């Protein structure tokens, strides 16, 4: 099988640098500093509400007619973005919105002075019509913008792989290994020639070592005549139905429809389809936290940038050994009725959870939706005991539902301990050492420099 055709060279830095002109050196310096800030202070921008502005603008312009109505909505968008300046400085989506507004005002000859409208909430906006089937989507688009159509004639069907990340947190890798991890802060799930996916995990309770995903950023890189660079950004209570620039497709290029965002359940379930690389992603908010699942051709998953070793990307190699939790020891300890339940690898007792589960009551709760005692069931039990948050049982359930939708081999839907590598946690508390800081610095150079150079 021939690898996908190479994308054009990209010299822009992340989404908000695409529109800059004549600032290559300074853009590179800013990108380095910005990326370092994200890795060292992952919770700094959690209060930024730029995505609410993006969502309201998209909702208010979904059915506009005259040009003056669009300019009115655009001025309201601009006012909303200005109100977020204090909490959003340095945020990728915030800077994308700033540059996007400038461009749109110029393109539509909009004046900065004039009336502004109160954006309509999305709940009052009728849902967009369903997208047309593949056979009718831009039939004149080049074959390279549809992964399977671009394969050589008589080539073997592609081998699709799956990765999932959910709960407190649990990782199913492209190789069907299953890990329960610490990984507090920002970590890359995927990074290759075509896209990057990064999650940020924060403590479930104050002072707790139990973490869950509160933020997700996906960067789709420029690809030939198919798509422009696009950024999708979600965080707790902000699951937008559009990219950071307000669009829902890959841009104005000939094959722009090969990348699109589909809102399945407003605020709860979004699907992103990248047909030019044969990839489908599912992002959900379950309770207060996000889950992620992806279906991707094996050759795309392994399409490393030149000089990139892939060593730190979780979907390929799993969580580092120092970040893995000893699943078996924890379960045996909990099943024996030993209390209080503590997170493995941590000497700190969890704070008071909203519910208190015994091992038996956690098992009974998880059985309601996950009757097979596989690793999704065990993850559910683990999360109820460590967090006391009932929504984690739903996170495990939906993670398994995503497996059934995205995994190419139905015989591998269920995973059991004997069939996978689970790893173990060290006796000390690694998240209290310097390892996360050293990993962050390494991730900075490996993940962001290929995008910026």
C-alpha positions as CSV (number, residue, x, y, z in Angstrom):
1,X,0.0,0.0,0.0
2,X,1.3,3.4,-0.9
3,X,1.4,6.0,1.9
4,X,-0.9,9.0,1.6
5,X,0.4,11.8,-0.6
6,X,2.5,14.3,1.3
7,X,1.0,17.5,2.4
8,X,2.4,20.8,1.4
9,X,5.0,22.4,3.6
10,X,3.4,24.5,6.4
11,X,5.3,27.3,8.1
12,X,2.6,28.7,10.2
13,X,2.4,28.2,13.9
14,X,-0.8,26.7,15.2
15,X,-4.2,28.1,14.2
16,X,-3.9,31.7,15.2
17,X,-0.6,32.3,13.4
18,X,-2.0,31.3,10.0
19,X,-3.2,34.7,9.1
20,X,-0.1,36.6,10.1
21,X,2.2,38.1,7.5
22,X,5.9,38.8,7.6
23,X,6.5,37.5,11.1
24,X,8.2,34.2,10.7
25,X,10.9,34.7,13.3
26,X,8.7,36.3,16.0
27,X,6.0,33.7,15.4
28,X,8.4,30.9,16.1
29,X,9.5,32.5,19.3
30,X,6.0,33.2,20.5
31,X,5.0,29.6,19.7
32,X,7.8,28.2,21.8
33,X,6.9,30.4,24.8
34,X,3.2,29.7,24.4
35,X,3.6,25.9,24.2
36,X,5.9,26.0,27.3
37,X,3.3,28.0,29.2
38,X,0.6,25.4,28.3
39,X,2.7,22.5,29.5
40,X,3.9,24.0,32.7
41,X,0.6,25.7,33.6
42,X,-2.2,23.6,32.0
43,X,-5.0,25.0,34.1
44,X,-4.2,28.7,33.5
45,X,-6.8,29.2,30.8
46,X,-9.6,27.0,32.2
47,X,-11.8,30.0,32.9
48,X,-11.5,31.3,29.3
49,X,-15.0,31.4,27.7
50,X,-14.0,32.1,24.1
51,X,-15.8,29.0,22.9
52,X,-19.1,30.4,24.1
53,X,-18.5,33.5,21.8
54,X,-17.7,31.2,18.9
55,X,-20.8,29.1,19.5
56,X,-23.1,32.1,19.8
57,X,-21.8,33.7,16.6
58,X,-22.2,30.4,14.7
59,X,-25.8,30.1,15.9
60,X,-26.7,33.7,15.2
61,X,-25.4,33.5,11.6
62,X,-26.8,30.1,10.6
63,X,-29.9,31.7,8.9
64,X,-28.9,35.3,8.2
65,X,-29.8,36.9,4.9
66,X,-28.8,40.5,4.1
67,X,-25.2,41.5,4.5
68,X,-26.0,44.1,7.2
69,X,-27.4,41.4,9.4
70,X,-24.1,39.5,9.2
71,X,-22.2,42.7,10.1
72,X,-24.5,43.2,13.1
73,X,-23.8,39.7,14.3
74,X,-20.1,40.1,13.7
75,X,-19.9,43.2,15.8
76,X,-21.7,41.4,18.6
77,X,-19.1,38.6,18.2
78,X,-16.3,41.2,18.4
79,X,-17.8,42.6,21.6
80,X,-18.1,39.1,23.1
81,X,-14.4,38.3,22.3
82,X,-13.2,41.6,23.8
83,X,-15.0,40.7,27.1
84,X,-12.9,37.5,27.3
85,X,-9.6,39.3,26.8
86,X,-8.6,39.3,30.5
87,X,-9.0,35.5,31.0
88,X,-8.2,34.3,27.5
89,X,-4.8,36.0,26.7
90,X,-2.5,33.3,25.3
91,X,-5.4,31.0,24.5
92,X,-5.2,29.4,21.0
93,X,-8.9,29.8,20.3
94,X,-9.0,33.4,21.5
95,X,-6.3,34.5,19.1
96,X,-7.9,32.5,16.2
97,X,-11.1,34.4,16.9
98,X,-9.3,37.8,16.9
99,X,-7.7,37.2,13.6
100,X,-10.8,35.7,12.1
101,X,-13.0,38.7,13.0
102,X,-10.5,41.1,11.4
103,X,-10.6,39.1,8.2
104,X,-14.4,38.8,8.1
105,X,-14.9,42.5,8.7
106,X,-12.6,43.2,5.8
107,X,-14.2,40.7,3.5
108,X,-17.7,41.9,4.2
109,X,-16.9,45.7,4.5
110,X,-18.3,45.8,8.0
111,X,-17.9,48.9,10.1
112,X,-16.8,48.6,13.7
113,X,-19.4,51.2,14.6
114,X,-23.0,50.3,14.5
115,X,-25.8,48.2,16.1
116,X,-25.1,44.8,17.7
117,X,-27.6,42.1,18.2
118,X,-28.0,39.7,21.1
119,X,-26.9,36.3,19.6
120,X,-29.7,33.7,19.6
121,X,-28.9,30.7,21.8
122,X,-28.3,27.5,19.9
123,X,-31.3,25.9,21.6
124,X,-33.6,28.2,19.5
125,X,-31.7,27.6,16.3
126,X,-33.1,24.7,14.2
127,X,-30.5,22.0,13.6
128,X,-28.6,22.1,10.3
129,X,-29.9,19.7,7.5
130,X,-28.1,16.3,7.5
131,X,-25.0,16.2,5.3
132,X,-25.3,14.5,1.9
133,X,-23.9,11.0,1.5
134,X,-20.3,10.4,0.4
135,X,-21.3,9.8,-3.2
136,X,-22.7,13.3,-3.6
137,X,-20.1,15.2,-1.6
138,X,-18.2,17.4,-3.9
139,X,-18.0,14.8,-6.7
140,X,-15.5,17.1,-8.4
141,X,-13.1,17.0,-5.5
142,X,-9.7,15.2,-6.1
143,X,-9.5,11.6,-5.2
144,X,-6.6,12.4,-2.8
145,X,-9.3,14.1,-0.6
146,X,-11.0,10.7,0.0
147,X,-8.6,8.3,1.6
148,X,-9.9,5.0,0.3
149,X,-10.6,6.3,-3.2
150,X,-7.0,7.5,-3.4
151,X,-5.5,4.1,-2.8
152,X,-3.9,2.3,-5.7
153,X,-6.2,0.0,-7.7
154,X,-6.3,-3.6,-6.4
155,X,-4.6,-2.5,-3.1
156,X,-5.6,-4.3,0.0
157,X,-8.2,-2.6,2.2
158,X,-6.6,-0.4,4.9
159,X,-6.2,-1.7,8.4
160,X,-8.1,0.6,10.8
161,X,-7.0,1.1,14.4
162,X,-8.8,2.5,17.4
163,X,-7.7,4.6,20.4
164,X,-9.9,5.7,23.3
165,X,-9.3,7.9,26.3
166,X,-11.9,8.3,29.1
167,X,-12.7,8.3,32.8
168,X,-10.1,8.6,35.5
169,X,-8.3,8.3,32.9
170,X,-8.2,5.0,31.0
171,X,-6.4,4.6,27.7
172,X,-7.0,2.0,25.0
173,X,-4.1,2.2,22.6
174,X,-3.9,1.6,18.8
175,X,-2.4,-1.8,19.7
176,X,-5.4,-2.7,22.0
177,X,-3.3,-2.3,25.2
178,X,-5.3,-0.9,28.1
179,X,-3.8,1.3,30.8
180,X,-5.1,3.2,33.8
181,X,-2.9,6.2,34.3
182,X,-2.0,9.3,36.4
183,X,-1.1,11.7,33.5
184,X,-2.1,15.0,35.3
185,X,-1.6,18.1,33.1
186,X,-1.2,18.3,29.3
187,X,-0.4,15.1,27.3
188,X,-0.3,14.4,23.6
189,X,-2.6,11.5,22.5
190,X,-1.7,11.6,18.7
191,X,0.9,13.5,16.7
192,X,1.7,12.7,13.1
193,X,2.1,14.4,9.7
194,X,-1.6,15.1,9.5
195,X,-2.9,16.1,12.9
196,X,-2.2,16.5,16.6
197,X,-4.4,15.7,19.6
198,X,-3.7,16.9,23.1
199,X,-5.6,16.4,26.3
200,X,-5.4,18.2,29.7
201,X,-6.3,16.3,32.8
202,X,-7.2,18.0,36.1
203,X,-7.9,16.7,39.6
204,X,-11.4,15.3,40.1
205,X,-11.5,16.7,43.7
206,X,-9.3,19.4,45.3
207,X,-6.0,17.8,46.5
208,X,-6.9,14.5,44.8
209,X,-4.6,12.5,42.5
210,X,-7.6,11.2,40.6
211,X,-7.7,13.1,37.3
212,X,-10.0,13.4,34.3
213,X,-10.0,15.2,31.0
214,X,-11.2,18.8,31.2
215,X,-9.7,20.1,27.9
216,X,-9.1,18.8,24.4
217,X,-7.3,20.4,21.4
218,X,-7.1,18.9,17.9
219,X,-5.1,20.5,15.1
220,X,-5.7,19.3,11.6
221,X,-2.7,20.4,9.4
222,X,-2.8,21.8,5.9
223,X,-3.2,19.0,3.4
224,X,-2.6,19.5,-0.3
225,X,-5.7,20.8,-2.2
226,X,-8.0,19.3,0.5
227,X,-8.1,21.3,3.7
228,X,-6.8,24.4,5.4
229,X,-5.2,24.1,8.9
230,X,-8.1,23.9,11.4
231,X,-8.2,23.8,15.2
232,X,-10.9,22.2,17.3
233,X,-10.9,23.1,21.0
234,X,-13.3,21.8,23.7
235,X,-13.3,22.0,27.4
236,X,-15.7,21.4,30.3
237,X,-19.2,22.8,29.4
238,X,-17.9,24.0,26.0
239,X,-18.3,21.4,23.3
240,X,-18.7,23.4,20.2
241,X,-20.2,22.2,16.9
242,X,-17.5,24.1,14.9
243,X,-13.8,24.7,14.6
244,X,-12.2,27.5,16.5
245,X,-12.7,29.9,13.5
246,X,-16.4,29.2,13.5
247,X,-16.4,27.0,10.4
248,X,-17.6,23.4,10.2
249,X,-15.5,22.2,7.3
250,X,-12.0,22.2,5.9
251,X,-12.2,25.6,4.3
252,X,-12.4,26.9,0.8
253,X,-10.1,24.5,-0.9
254,X,-11.3,22.2,-3.6
255,X,-11.8,19.3,-1.2
256,X,-12.9,21.3,1.9
257,X,-15.9,19.0,2.5
258,X,-13.4,16.2,3.3
259,X,-13.1,17.6,6.9
260,X,-16.2,18.4,8.8
261,X,-17.7,18.7,12.3
262,X,-21.1,17.1,13.0
263,X,-23.0,17.8,16.2
264,X,-24.8,14.7,17.3
265,X,-26.2,15.8,20.6
266,X,-25.8,19.6,21.4
267,X,-23.2,20.1,24.2
268,X,-22.7,16.4,24.7
269,X,-21.6,14.5,21.5
270,X,-19.6,15.7,18.5
271,X,-18.2,13.7,15.6
272,X,-15.3,15.0,13.4
273,X,-14.8,13.3,10.1
274,X,-11.5,13.7,8.2
275,X,-12.1,11.6,5.1
276,X,-8.9,12.7,3.4
277,X,-7.0,10.6,6.0
278,X,-9.8,8.0,6.6
279,X,-10.2,9.2,10.2
280,X,-13.3,9.6,12.4
281,X,-13.2,11.1,15.9
282,X,-15.8,11.2,18.7
283,X,-15.7,13.8,21.4
284,X,-18.2,13.6,24.3
285,X,-18.9,15.5,27.5
286,X,-20.1,13.0,30.2
287,X,-20.8,14.7,33.5
288,X,-18.1,17.3,34.0
289,X,-15.4,15.7,31.8
290,X,-14.6,14.8,28.2
291,X,-14.0,11.5,26.5
292,X,-12.2,10.9,23.2
293,X,-12.2,8.1,20.6
294,X,-10.7,7.8,17.2
295,X,-10.7,5.4,14.2
296,X,-7.7,5.8,12.0
297,X,-5.8,3.9,9.3
298,X,-2.7,2.2,10.7
299,X,-0.4,3.9,8.2
300,X,-1.8,7.3,9.2
301,X,-1.3,6.6,12.9
302,X,2.3,5.8,12.2
303,X,3.0,8.6,9.7
304,X,5.7,10.3,11.8
305,X,7.1,13.7,11.0
306,X,10.8,13.5,10.0
307,X,12.9,12.9,13.0
308,X,9.9,12.3,15.3
309,X,10.3,9.2,17.4
310,X,6.7,8.9,18.7
311,X,8.0,7.9,22.1
312,X,5.7,10.2,24.1
313,X,2.4,9.8,22.2
314,X,-0.1,7.9,24.3
315,X,-2.3,6.3,21.7
316,X,0.8,4.6,20.1
317,X,2.9,3.6,23.1
318,X,0.5,4.0,26.0
319,X,1.2,5.8,29.2
320,X,4.8,5.9,30.4
321,X,5.5,3.1,33.0
322,X,6.0,5.7,35.7
323,X,2.5,7.0,35.1
324,X,0.6,3.7,35.1
325,X,-1.7,2.5,37.9
326,X,-1.5,-1.1,39.3
327,X,-5.1,-2.0,38.4
328,X,-5.0,-5.5,39.9
329,X,-3.6,-4.6,43.3
330,X,-6.2,-1.8,43.6
331,X,-9.1,-4.1,42.8
332,X,-8.0,-6.8,45.1
333,X,-7.5,-4.3,47.9
334,X,-11.0,-2.8,47.3
335,X,-12.7,-6.2,47.0
336,X,-11.2,-7.2,50.3
337,X,-13.1,-4.4,52.0
338,X,-10.0,-2.5,53.1
339,X,-10.9,1.1,53.8
340,X,-10.4,3.9,53.1
341,X,-10.1,3.5,49.4
342,X,-7.0,5.3,48.1
343,X,-5.7,6.0,44.6
344,X,-2.8,3.7,43.8
345,X,0.5,5.6,43.6
346,X,-0.7,8.3,46.0
347,X,-0.4,8.6,49.8
348,X,-3.3,11.1,49.9
349,X,-6.8,10.1,50.8
350,X,-9.4,11.4,48.4
351,X,-11.7,14.2,49.5
352,X,-15.3,13.7,50.3
353,X,-17.0,12.5,47.1
354,X,-20.6,13.2,46.2
355,X,-21.4,9.5,46.7
356,X,-19.7,6.9,48.7
357,X,-19.3,3.5,47.1
358,X,-18.3,0.2,48.5
359,X,-16.8,-2.3,46.2
360,X,-20.0,-4.2,46.1
361,X,-22.2,-1.2,45.4
362,X,-19.8,0.0,42.6
363,X,-20.0,-3.4,41.0
364,X,-23.8,-3.3,41.1
365,X,-23.9,0.1,39.6
366,X,-21.6,-0.7,36.7
367,X,-23.5,-3.9,36.0
368,X,-26.5,-1.8,35.1
369,X,-24.9,-0.7,31.8
370,X,-21.8,-3.0,31.4
371,X,-22.9,-6.6,32.0
372,X,-19.7,-8.2,30.7
373,X,-16.9,-8.0,33.3
374,X,-14.2,-6.8,30.9
375,X,-11.8,-3.9,31.4
376,X,-14.5,-1.3,30.6
377,X,-16.5,-2.7,33.5
378,X,-13.4,-2.8,35.7
379,X,-12.7,0.8,34.8
380,X,-16.2,1.8,35.8
381,X,-15.7,0.2,39.2
382,X,-12.3,1.8,39.7
383,X,-13.7,5.3,38.9
384,X,-16.7,5.0,41.2
385,X,-14.4,4.0,44.1
386,X,-11.7,6.7,43.4
387,X,-14.1,9.6,42.6
388,X,-17.5,8.8,43.9
389,X,-18.9,10.4,40.7
390,X,-21.7,8.4,39.2
391,X,-21.2,10.0,35.8
392,X,-18.0,8.0,35.4
393,X,-20.1,4.9,35.0
394,X,-21.6,6.6,31.9
395,X,-18.2,7.5,30.6
396,X,-17.2,3.8,30.6
397,X,-20.4,2.9,28.9
398,X,-20.1,5.4,26.1
399,X,-16.4,4.5,25.7
400,X,-17.5,1.0,25.0
401,X,-20.3,2.2,22.6
402,X,-17.6,4.1,20.7
403,X,-15.5,1.0,20.4
404,X,-18.4,-0.8,18.8
405,X,-18.9,2.0,16.3
406,X,-15.2,2.6,15.5
407,X,-13.2,-0.6,16.0
408,X,-12.8,-2.7,12.8
409,X,-12.7,-6.1,14.6
410,X,-15.8,-7.0,16.6
411,X,-13.9,-9.9,18.2
412,X,-11.8,-7.3,20.0
413,X,-14.6,-5.1,21.4
414,X,-14.2,-6.6,24.9
415,X,-10.7,-6.5,26.5
416,X,-9.8,-8.7,29.4
417,X,-6.8,-8.6,31.7
418,X,-5.0,-11.7,30.3
419,X,-5.2,-10.4,26.7
420,X,-3.7,-7.0,27.2
421,X,-0.7,-5.2,28.8
422,X,-1.8,-3.4,31.9
423,X,1.5,-2.3,33.5
424,X,2.0,-1.4,37.1
425,X,2.7,1.7,39.1
426,X,5.9,2.2,41.1
427,X,5.9,2.1,44.8
428,X,6.7,5.8,45.1
429,X,4.5,8.7,44.0
430,X,5.9,9.7,40.5
431,X,3.5,12.6,40.0
432,X,5.2,14.3,43.0
433,X,8.7,14.1,41.4
434,X,10.2,16.2,38.6
435,X,9.2,13.7,35.9
436,X,6.1,15.7,34.7
437,X,8.2,18.8,34.3
438,X,10.9,17.0,32.3
439,X,8.2,15.3,30.2
440,X,6.6,18.6,29.5
441,X,9.9,20.1,28.3
442,X,10.5,17.1,26.0
443,X,6.9,17.3,24.7
444,X,7.3,21.0,24.0
445,X,10.2,20.4,21.5
446,X,8.9,17.2,20.0
447,X,5.3,18.2,19.5
448,X,5.2,21.9,18.7
449,X,8.4,22.6,16.8
450,X,7.4,20.5,13.8
451,X,4.2,22.6,13.5
452,X,6.1,25.9,13.9
453,X,9.1,25.3,11.7
